[in-house]
Amino acid sequence: MAFVAYAGAIILGAIDNETADHFYSALLRRKPPIPDGVARRHADIQDVTIIVPTINTPSTFPESLRRWIANKPGQIIIETIDRDYDHVKNLIKRCEVDTDKVVKLHRVKKASKRHQVSNGIRRALGSFICLSDNDNFWPPDLLETMMAPFELNDDVGGVVGDQNPYVPPERQDPDVITPWEVAAIRGMHSRNRRIVREWSVDGGVNILAGRTVMYRAETLNKLFRDAFKGEVWKGKELDSGDDCFITRWLLRTKNKRCKNWKVHVLQGPESAVESAIETTDKDKSQLLRWEVNTLRHFMTTLKEVPDLWQRHPRLARKMVERLLRPVITGVHL
C-alpha cells in the first residue's frame, strides 16, 4: 500500500511537491503533529537536562537563561571555553534569578561544539536531554510539551518543534529591517512548513535542526559520544554538522526493544522557540557551511542506512533529488 501510494505521489510530485506530499499523507491517514490537547501522563520535567554549548555568547543570554529556568528542568549545563568563561559567568550573574542549584558552568580549552556537547551529555542527569543554542527564547511550557511524544510512544528518540525568528520591536519597521533579516524570516517559516510536511508523509525528517531538540538520554550513550567526537570525512575530523550526525544516528540505531528509533515533529506556539537573526551578511560563511554539511549528511545517510527507502521513501527520494539538483537543473535548462 505504501509503495503504491508513493508511486502516485511521485507522479504528482513532477507537478507539485506539496501536492504529492499531501496525497501520500492522506492515503496513509497520518495525523498532523498538533501538540494542543495531547494527553500527558506524568511528565516529570525535573528529569530533563538542558545542554547549551556556547562561544561568543550574546548579551541576550541572561533572558534566554531566565526562560530555560522558568521551564523548571532538573539542571542546565552550560559548556563554554577558557577564553569566554569569565564573560559567561558574568552573564549568568545578570540573570536576576537563583541559578546556583540548577545551572552548572563548565569549560574546555578551545572551541569545539562536538566536544562541548559531548562533555555536557556525559555530565547530564535524567532520562531526557535537550540541546539548545545560546540565543533561543523559549515559551513557558516548552519542556512539558516536548516530553509528551516520548510518553505516548516509547520508540520516540527525538522531538523537535517550530523555530521562529526573534525580531526586536525597534527593527519591526520596513524602513529599518534589512534584506538579510527578511531572508532569515522567510527561511525559518519555510523550514517549519517543510519539516511538518516531511514528517507527516512518512515519519522521516532530513535533519533535526539543532536550535532546540530533545532526545531520549539512552540514545546519546557512550557509543554515540565516541562516534560523535570521532567522525571523519576524507581524513579530517569533523566538528560542524553535529545535528546531521545525531539525526543519522537515530536513523541507524535501534532501541532496547530492537525497534528503530522514531522522531516526532510538533507544531504550534507551545513548542515554538524564537531565535535571534543577523541584520547583515555576517553569516554568509555559516550558510555555506550548512549547505556543505547537508550534502555530506545526505550522501552518508544514503550509504549508512540501506533500509531508508523502505522506512522513509519520501525522505530518501528527496535526498537523492537534492544531491542531483545540479544535473536536474541542467536538464531543465
C-alpha positions in Angstrom: 0.0 0.0 0.0 2.8 2.4 0.9 4.6 1.7 -2.3 1.5 2.2 -4.5 0.7 5.4 -2.6 4.2 6.8 -3.0 4.3 5.9 -6.7 1.2 8.1 -7.2 2.9 10.8 -5.0 6.0 10.7 -7.3 3.8 11.2 -10.4 2.1 14.1 -8.8 5.4 15.4 -7.5 6.5 16.0 -11.0 3.9 18.8 -10.9 3.9 19.9 -7.3 5.9 18.5 -4.4 3.4 19.8 -1.8 0.5 18.2 -3.7 2.4 14.9 -3.7 3.1 15.0 0.0 -0.5 15.8 0.9 -1.7 13.0 -1.4 0.6 10.4 0.1 -0.2 11.5 3.7 -3.9 11.4 3.1 -3.8 7.8 1.6 -1.8 6.6 4.7 -4.1 8.5 7.1 -1.2 10.0 9.0 -2.4 12.6 11.6 -0.9 16.0 11.7 1.5 16.8 14.6 -0.5 19.0 16.8 0.5 19.3 20.5 -2.7 21.1 21.7 -4.7 18.7 23.9 -2.1 15.9 23.7 -2.8 13.6 26.6 0.1 13.9 29.0 0.7 11.2 31.7 3.1 12.1 34.5 5.7 14.1 32.7 8.5 15.0 35.2 10.4 17.9 33.7 12.9 17.5 36.5 14.0 14.5 34.5 15.4 16.8 31.8 18.9 18.2 31.5 19.3 21.2 29.2 22.8 21.5 27.5 23.9 24.8 26.0 27.3 24.8 24.1 28.4 28.4 23.8 31.1 30.7 22.5 30.9 34.4 21.7 27.9 34.4 24.0 25.4 37.2 23.1 24.2 39.9 25.6 20.7 38.4 25.4 21.9 35.3 27.2 20.5 36.2 30.6 17.0 36.5 29.1 17.4 33.1 27.4 18.6 31.6 30.7 15.7 33.0 32.6 13.3 31.3 30.2 15.1 28.0 30.4 15.0 28.1 34.2 11.3 29.0 34.1 10.7 25.7 32.4 11.9 24.0 35.6 14.4 21.5 34.3 16.5 19.2 36.5 19.7 21.0 35.5 21.2 23.3 32.9 24.7 22.6 31.8 26.5 25.4 30.0 29.6 24.4 28.2 32.0 27.2 27.1 35.7 27.7 26.5 38.5 29.1 28.7 38.6 32.3 26.8 34.9 33.1 27.4 34.5 31.6 30.9 34.5 34.9 32.8 32.2 36.5 30.3 29.6 33.8 30.5 29.9 33.7 34.3 29.1 37.4 34.4 26.1 36.9 32.1 24.8 34.2 34.4 25.0 36.6 37.4 22.9 39.1 35.4 20.1 36.6 35.2 18.5 38.0 38.4 17.1 34.7 39.5 18.5 31.9 41.6 20.9 29.9 39.4 23.1 28.1 41.9 21.0 25.0 42.2 20.2 24.3 38.6 22.9 26.0 36.4 26.3 24.3 36.0 29.1 26.1 34.1 31.9 24.1 32.6 34.7 24.9 30.1 37.0 23.3 27.6 40.3 24.7 26.3 39.3 25.5 22.8 36.1 25.8 20.8 34.7 22.5 19.6 30.9 22.2 19.5 31.0 18.4 19.4 33.4 18.1 22.4 31.4 20.7 24.3 28.1 18.9 23.6 29.7 15.5 24.4 31.0 16.8 27.7 27.6 18.1 28.6 25.9 14.8 27.7 28.5 12.9 29.9 27.5 15.1 32.9 23.8 15.0 32.2 21.3 13.5 34.7 17.9 12.2 34.0 16.2 10.4 31.1 15.9 13.3 28.7 18.5 15.7 27.2 17.5 18.9 25.5 20.1 20.6 23.3 19.7 24.4 22.9 21.5 27.2 21.1 22.7 30.1 23.2 20.3 32.7 21.6 17.0 30.9 21.9 13.9 32.3 23.7 11.5 29.6 25.0 7.8 29.6 25.8 7.0 28.8 29.4 5.8 25.2 28.8 8.2 24.0 26.1 9.7 21.1 28.1 6.4 19.8 29.2 5.1 19.9 25.6 8.2 18.3 24.1 8.0 15.4 26.6 4.5 14.4 25.6 5.5 12.4 22.4 8.1 10.5 24.5 5.5 9.4 27.0 3.0 8.4 24.3 5.4 6.3 22.3 8.5 4.5 23.9 10.1 4.3 20.4 10.4 8.1 20.0 14.1 9.1 20.3 14.0 12.7 19.3 11.4 15.6 19.3 11.6 19.0 17.6 9.2 21.9 17.2 8.9 25.2 15.4 11.7 27.7 15.1 10.6 31.3 14.7 12.7 34.5 14.2 13.1 36.9 17.0 12.9 40.5 15.7 13.2 43.2 18.3 10.4 45.8 18.3 12.7 48.6 17.1 13.5 46.5 13.9 9.9 45.7 13.1 9.8 48.6 10.7 10.0 48.3 6.8 12.4 51.3 6.8 14.7 49.6 9.3 14.7 45.9 8.6 17.3 44.6 6.2 17.0 42.1 3.3 19.2 39.7 5.3 16.6 39.7 8.1 13.7 39.2 5.7 15.6 36.3 4.1 16.1 34.7 7.5 12.5 35.1 8.5 11.3 33.6 5.2 13.8 30.7 5.7 12.6 29.9 9.2 8.9 29.9 8.3 9.6 27.8 5.2 11.5 25.3 7.3 8.6 25.0 9.7 6.2 24.1 6.9 8.7 21.8 5.2 9.6 19.7 8.3 6.0 19.2 9.3 5.2 18.1 5.7 8.1 15.7 5.7 7.2 14.1 9.0 3.5 13.8 8.1 4.3 11.9 4.9 6.4 9.0 6.1 7.7 9.8 9.6 11.1 10.9 8.4 13.0 14.2 8.9 16.1 15.0 6.9 17.8 17.0 9.8 16.6 17.6 13.3 18.0 21.2 13.2 19.8 21.9 16.4 18.3 25.2 17.7 16.3 23.2 20.3 15.8 19.5 20.1 15.0 17.0 22.9 16.4 13.4 22.9 15.8 10.3 25.0 19.1 10.1 27.0 19.6 6.4 26.2 20.1 7.3 22.5 23.1 9.5 23.4 25.2 6.9 25.2 29.0 6.4 25.3 29.0 4.6 22.0 27.3 7.6 20.5 29.7 10.1 22.2 32.8 8.3 20.9 31.4 8.2 17.3 30.2 11.8 17.6 33.6 13.1 18.5 35.5 10.9 16.1 33.6 11.4 12.8 36.0 11.8 9.9 35.4 12.9 6.4 38.2 12.5 3.9 40.7 12.1 6.7 39.6 15.2 8.5 37.9 15.1 11.9 34.5 17.0 11.7 33.2 19.5 14.2 30.3 21.1 12.5 27.3 19.2 11.3 26.5 17.9 14.8 22.7 17.9 14.2 23.2 16.0 11.0 25.2 13.3 12.8 22.6 12.9 15.6 19.8 12.7 13.1 21.7 10.0 11.2 22.5 8.2 14.5 18.7 7.9 15.3 18.1 6.5 11.8 20.9 3.9 12.1 20.5 2.6 15.6 17.8 0.6 17.4 16.4 0.8 20.9 16.4 -1.9 23.6 13.3 -3.5 22.0 15.3 -3.9 18.8 13.0 -1.3 17.1 14.1 1.6 15.0 14.0 5.0 16.8 11.3 7.4 15.6 11.3 11.1 15.6 8.3 13.4 16.3 7.6 16.9 15.0 5.5 19.3 17.0 3.7 22.4 15.6 2.2 25.3 17.4 3.1 28.1 19.9 3.7 25.7 22.8 6.6 24.1 21.0 8.0 27.1 19.2 11.3 28.7 20.1 12.5 32.1 19.0 16.0 32.7 17.7 17.9 35.8 17.1 18.7 36.6 13.4 21.5 38.5 11.8 20.9 42.0 10.4 23.8 41.8 8.0 25.6 39.4 5.7 27.8 38.3 8.6 26.7 34.7 8.5 27.3 34.0 4.8 30.1 31.6 5.6 27.8 29.8 8.0 25.2 29.4 5.3 27.8 27.8 3.1 28.9 25.5 5.9 25.3 24.4 6.5 24.9 23.6 2.8 28.1 21.5 2.7 27.1 19.7 5.9 23.6 19.0 4.4 25.1 17.5 1.2 27.6 15.4 3.2 24.9 14.2 5.5 22.6 13.1 2.6 25.4 11.2 0.9 26.4 9.5 4.2 22.8 8.7 5.2 22.0 7.0 1.9 25.1 4.9 2.3 24.8 4.0 6.0 21.1 3.5 6.2 20.3 1.0 3.4 16.7 0.4 4.6 15.9 4.1 4.3 13.9 3.5 1.1 11.6 1.1 2.9 11.2 3.0 6.1 11.1 6.6 4.7 10.7 6.5 0.9 9.9 10.2 0.6 12.9 11.2 2.6 15.2 9.0 0.6 13.9 10.4 -2.7 14.3 14.0 -1.5 17.9 13.3 -0.5 18.7 11.9 -3.9 16.9 14.8 -5.7 18.9 17.3 -3.6 22.2 15.6 -4.5 21.3 15.5 -8.2 19.9 19.1 -8.2 22.7 20.4 -10.5 22.1 17.7 -13.0 18.3 18.1 -12.8 18.6 21.9 -13.2 20.9 21.4 -16.2 18.3 19.1 -17.9 15.5 21.6 -17.3 17.6 24.4 -18.8 
